[in-house]
Amino acid sequence: MINRFIEGDEDFNSIDNVAFQPRTGNLYVIEDHKNGDVFACLPDGADRDIKSDGCIKMLSVRDQSAEPTGFIFSGDGRTAYVSIQHSGDAAMPKLNDYETDDVIRITGFKLPRRDRHHDESEHGHERH
């Protein structure tokens, strides 16, 4: 059986890549268009449908010569990496005479409280 989990709209309509955040069930959707948006989508909640309970735009690549080409989380779900490809490479910094693209690290993603407690107990920290 195939079911639509996320429905697009006028702003959310060029889905290109997806990545799940570990320990949350949140789905991150990367779009391929002039703004290169990244949306964060909640898992399905305790309702009658099987669709995401909502998506928000969390970032946009404003350089219209660039686009996000990949998105992945670290195993603990607290850090994400997004690769940015530039079609206007001449404007990019050079490394060994070659124009480079970017990998951006995004930190500070929150985990549900039960997972934070699990992380602390794994690392020998007690909660008071």
Secondary structure, 3 states (H helix, E strand, C coil): CCCCCCCCCCCCCCEEEEEECCCCCCEEEEECCCCCEEEEECCCCCCCCCCCCCEEEEEECCCCCEEEEEEEECCCCCEEEEEEEECCHHHCCEECCEECCEEEEEECCCCCHHHHHHHHHHCCCCCC
